[in-house]
Amino acid sequence: MEPFQLANKNIAITGASSGFGHHFSGVLARAGARVVLGARRMDKIEARVAELRAAGAEALGVSLDVRNQDSIDDFLEAAEQAFGPVDVVINNAGVQAGAKTYMMIDEADWDFVMETNLKSAWLMAKTYTERVIKNAQTGGNIINISSITDTRTIKGQFPYAVSKGALTRMTQVLALEAAKYGIRVNALAPGYILTDVSRLLLESEGAPEFVNGIPMRRVGEFSDLDGPLLLLASDASSYMTGSVLVVDGGHICASL
Ligand SMILES: NC(=O)c1ccc[n+]([C@@H]2O[C@H](COP(=O)([O-])OP(=O)(O)OC[C@H]3O[C@@H](n4cnc5c(N)ncnc54)[C@H](OP(=O)(O)O)[C@@H]3O)[C@@H](O)[C@H]2O)c1
């Protein structure tokens, strides 16, 4: 068996309308997976699904708001109806509240970021686990998209960095508790890659100095995540659970 193969795997990806999720859908489909793409902007989801199908992939787009339990139920139900039990769920949806400190955010910012980045991962994990049990699946796989801000951050990322710190911790606690259901739970913790989440920082005046602080002297490219993603999504990681794969050009090793 080719260890990084995804043939016959059904993979559900949240936040697949842009950025990482959009890119992941192609990487996973090219490796043989059937992919289910969820997000709120259905025009973008439908456009991506059309591209994937045109390239020969089996893909489905479903409207999803990860802050809403009913929406999560409908997402996983639609995925199962289309392709059968879900083998891998990728909790990728995430938002920033802008460049704000703890003194600048208000309760609405806090709730927006925490519900999207953190509470959603728990709701999805619980709902997915219920389905794995109900379907008598032999196993399952959850990948949380955390961030190096889980351990190392800069001023002005207040609720975002807090949410990612907790998401990494959640990954470890879920791994502990989900093993009895045969479900593995790991996290991918990317450094900085230009998307709508990081644009404010990476297009700011201070960006060159910031990038200089990365040992590899560059921000990441989407393709830098492909190998680690395929590792976590495939049976190549069959003895990995509770792991956090950092993909950051050495950023968290630097003190500046
Ligand atoms: N870019 C980076 O440097 C970086 C580094 C480390 C980690 N990350 C993480 O990577 C993940 C993807 O972010 P990105 O950088 O690719 O930014 P992005 O292009 O803004 O993607 C964020 C995705 O999340 C979706 N989303 C937001 N709220 C949602 C909700 N309530 N329900 C469903 N989907 C929702 C968005 O879709 P809709 O708006 O259509 O719903 C969009 O598809 C995030 O978790 C982010 O924290 C990013």
The ligand as an SDF file (V2000), in Angstrom:
LIG
                    3D

 48 52  0  0  0  0  0  0  0  0999 V2000
   -2.9250   32.3640    6.6710 N   0  0  0  0  0  0  0  0  0  0  0  0
   -2.1140   32.0980    7.6690 C   0  0  0  0  0  0  0  0  0  0  0  0
   -0.9970   32.6480    7.7700 O   0  0  0  0  0  0  0  0  0  0  0  0
   -2.5150   31.0820    8.6930 C   0  0  0  0  0  0  0  0  0  0  0  0
   -1.5280   30.5870    9.5460 C   0  0  0  0  0  0  0  0  0  0  0  0
   -1.8860   29.6330   10.4830 C   0  0  0  0  0  0  0  0  0  0  0  0
   -3.1660   29.1780   10.5620 C   0  0  0  0  0  0  0  0  0  0  0  0
   -4.1140   29.6650    9.7200 N   0  0  0  0  0  0  0  0  0  0  0  0
   -5.4690   29.1230    9.8370 C   0  0  0  0  0  0  0  0  0  0  0  0
   -5.8560   28.5320    8.6180 O   0  0  0  0  0  0  0  0  0  0  0  0
   -7.2740   28.4550    8.5610 C   0  0  0  0  0  0  0  0  0  0  0  0
   -7.7300   28.9460    7.2030 C   0  0  0  0  0  0  0  0  0  0  0  0
   -7.5010   30.3500    7.1110 O   0  0  0  0  0  0  0  0  0  0  0  0
   -6.9140   31.0300    5.8090 P   0  0  0  0  0  0  0  0  0  0  0  0
   -5.6170   31.6220    6.1720 O   0  0  0  0  0  0  0  0  0  0  0  0
   -6.9950   30.1190    4.6710 O   0  0  0  0  0  0  0  0  0  0  0  0
   -7.9120   32.2900    5.6390 O   0  0  0  0  0  0  0  0  0  0  0  0
   -9.1930   32.5190    4.7270 P   0  0  0  0  0  0  0  0  0  0  0  0
   -8.8240   32.4910    3.2970 O   0  0  0  0  0  0  0  0  0  0  0  0
   -9.8470   33.7480    5.2610 O   0  0  0  0  0  0  0  0  0  0  0  0
  -10.0990   31.2470    5.0140 O   0  0  0  0  0  0  0  0  0  0  0  0
  -10.9360   31.1570    6.1250 C   0  0  0  0  0  0  0  0  0  0  0  0
  -12.0630   30.2110    5.7620 C   0  0  0  0  0  0  0  0  0  0  0  0
  -12.8940   30.0380    6.9200 O   0  0  0  0  0  0  0  0  0  0  0  0
  -14.2390   30.1050    6.4880 C   0  0  0  0  0  0  0  0  0  0  0  0
  -15.1180   30.5020    7.5760 N   0  0  0  0  0  0  0  0  0  0  0  0
  -15.0370   31.6020    8.3570 C   0  0  0  0  0  0  0  0  0  0  0  0
  -16.0760   31.6340    9.2190 N   0  0  0  0  0  0  0  0  0  0  0  0
  -16.8190   30.5110    8.9650 C   0  0  0  0  0  0  0  0  0  0  0  0
  -18.0010   29.9820    9.5150 C   0  0  0  0  0  0  0  0  0  0  0  0
  -18.6600   30.5980   10.5140 N   0  0  0  0  0  0  0  0  0  0  0  0
  -18.4870   28.8130    9.0160 N   0  0  0  0  0  0  0  0  0  0  0  0
  -17.8370   28.1820    8.0050 C   0  0  0  0  0  0  0  0  0  0  0  0
  -16.7040   28.6290    7.4460 N   0  0  0  0  0  0  0  0  0  0  0  0
  -16.2090   29.7930    7.9200 C   0  0  0  0  0  0  0  0  0  0  0  0
  -14.2360   31.1160    5.3440 C   0  0  0  0  0  0  0  0  0  0  0  0
  -15.3330   30.8800    4.4880 O   0  0  0  0  0  0  0  0  0  0  0  0
  -16.7070   31.7340    4.4320 P   0  0  0  0  0  0  0  0  0  0  0  0
  -16.3570   33.1430    4.7510 O   0  0  0  0  0  0  0  0  0  0  0  0
  -17.1680   31.5050    3.0340 O   0  0  0  0  0  0  0  0  0  0  0  0
  -17.6080   31.0900    5.4430 O   0  0  0  0  0  0  0  0  0  0  0  0
  -12.9400   30.7540    4.6390 C   0  0  0  0  0  0  0  0  0  0  0  0
  -13.1780   29.7030    3.7160 O   0  0  0  0  0  0  0  0  0  0  0  0
   -7.7810   29.2900    9.7280 C   0  0  0  0  0  0  0  0  0  0  0  0
   -8.1470   28.4370   10.7950 O   0  0  0  0  0  0  0  0  0  0  0  0
   -6.5730   30.1170   10.1130 C   0  0  0  0  0  0  0  0  0  0  0  0
   -6.6040   30.5010   11.4570 O   0  0  0  0  0  0  0  0  0  0  0  0
   -3.8170   30.6080    8.7770 C   0  0  0  0  0  0  0  0  0  0  0  0
  1  2  1  0
  2  3  2  0
  2  4  1  0
  4  5  1  0
  4 48  2  0
  5  6  2  0
  6  7  1  0
  7  8  2  0
  8  9  1  0
  8 48  1  0
  9 10  1  0
  9 46  1  0
 10 11  1  0
 11 12  1  0
 11 44  1  0
 12 13  1  0
 13 14  1  0
 14 15  2  0
 14 16  1  0
 14 17  1  0
 17 18  1  0
 18 19  2  0
 18 20  1  0
 18 21  1  0
 21 22  1  0
 22 23  1  0
 23 24  1  0
 23 42  1  0
 24 25  1  0
 25 26  1  0
 25 36  1  0
 26 27  1  0
 26 35  1  0
 27 28  2  0
 28 29  1  0
 29 30  1  0
 29 35  2  0
 30 31  1  0
 30 32  2  0
 32 33  1  0
 33 34  2  0
 34 35  1  0
 36 37  1  0
 36 42  1  0
 37 38  1  0
 38 39  2  0
 38 40  1  0
 38 41  1  0
 42 43  1  0
 44 45  1  0
 44 46  1  0
 46 47  1  0
M  CHG  2   8   1  16  -1
M  END
$$$$
